[in-house]
């Protein structure tokens, strides 16, 4: 199980993540490197036709970008931790 200190650190990082991923990225005009490369290659944006996730660009439809970023962060951390615990449980039984 995660220590209290680790949980507090993870939660704090998730909560401040919109500062870097949304607010400051917009302020400096940051664009994802793959988006820049695709634009230089003349590739078309097909996300309106091919969208496999409800969390496109770490956003939640109907919520402000900063809140969506935080929710996406919690979902991502939960998925990684869940997968880690699942692998640990499977490998732990074989030992």
C-alpha positions as CSV (number, residue, x, y, z in Angstrom):
1,X,0.0,0.0,0.0
2,X,1.1,3.6,-0.6
3,X,2.4,5.6,2.3
4,X,0.5,8.7,3.4
5,X,3.3,10.9,2.3
6,X,3.2,9.3,-1.2
7,X,-0.5,9.8,-1.5
8,X,-0.3,13.5,-0.4
9,X,2.5,14.1,-2.9
10,X,0.5,12.4,-5.8
11,X,-2.6,14.4,-5.0
12,X,-0.7,17.7,-4.7
13,X,1.0,17.1,-8.1
14,X,-2.4,16.2,-9.7
15,X,-4.0,19.3,-8.3
16,X,-1.2,21.6,-9.5
17,X,-0.9,19.9,-12.9
18,X,-3.3,22.3,-14.7
19,X,-1.0,25.1,-13.9
20,X,1.6,23.6,-16.2
21,X,-0.6,21.7,-18.6
22,X,-3.3,24.3,-19.2
23,X,-2.6,27.7,-17.8
24,X,1.1,28.2,-18.6
25,X,0.9,26.1,-21.8
26,X,-1.7,28.6,-23.1
27,X,0.3,31.6,-21.8
28,X,3.4,30.6,-23.8
29,X,1.6,29.1,-26.8
30,X,2.8,25.6,-26.3
31,X,1.7,23.0,-28.8
32,X,2.3,19.2,-28.6
33,X,5.3,18.2,-30.6
34,X,3.4,15.5,-32.5
35,X,0.8,18.1,-33.4
36,X,3.5,20.4,-34.7
37,X,5.1,17.5,-36.7
38,X,1.7,16.5,-38.2
39,X,1.0,20.1,-39.2
40,X,4.4,20.3,-40.9
41,X,3.8,17.1,-42.8
42,X,0.4,18.4,-43.9
43,X,-1.6,15.7,-42.1
44,X,-5.2,16.4,-41.4
45,X,-6.7,16.5,-37.9
46,X,-9.2,13.6,-37.8
47,X,-10.1,13.8,-34.1
48,X,-13.6,14.9,-34.8
49,X,-14.1,11.7,-36.9
50,X,-12.0,9.3,-34.9
51,X,-12.2,9.9,-31.2
52,X,-11.9,6.8,-29.0
53,X,-11.8,8.5,-25.7
54,X,-14.2,10.8,-23.8
55,X,-11.1,12.5,-22.3
56,X,-9.7,14.1,-25.5
57,X,-6.8,16.5,-24.6
58,X,-7.3,15.6,-20.9
59,X,-10.6,17.3,-20.7
60,X,-14.0,16.3,-19.5
61,X,-16.9,17.5,-21.7
62,X,-18.9,20.2,-19.9
63,X,-16.2,21.1,-17.4
64,X,-13.5,23.8,-17.4
65,X,-10.2,22.6,-18.8
66,X,-8.4,22.8,-15.4
67,X,-11.0,20.6,-13.7
68,X,-10.9,18.1,-16.5
69,X,-7.1,18.0,-16.3
70,X,-7.4,17.1,-12.6
71,X,-10.0,14.4,-13.1
72,X,-8.0,12.9,-16.0
73,X,-5.0,12.9,-13.6
74,X,-6.8,11.0,-11.0
75,X,-8.1,8.5,-13.5
76,X,-4.6,8.0,-14.9
77,X,-3.0,7.5,-11.5
78,X,-5.8,5.0,-10.6
79,X,-5.3,3.1,-13.8
80,X,-1.5,2.8,-13.3
81,X,-1.8,1.9,-9.6
82,X,-4.5,-0.6,-10.3
83,X,-2.5,-2.3,-13.0
84,X,0.5,-2.3,-10.7
85,X,-1.4,-4.0,-7.9
86,X,-2.9,-6.5,-10.4
87,X,0.5,-7.4,-11.7
88,X,1.8,-7.7,-8.1
89,X,-1.1,-10.0,-7.2
90,X,-0.6,-12.2,-10.2
91,X,3.2,-12.5,-9.8
92,X,2.9,-12.8,-6.0
93,X,0.8,-15.9,-6.4
94,X,3.2,-17.6,-8.7
95,X,6.2,-17.2,-6.3
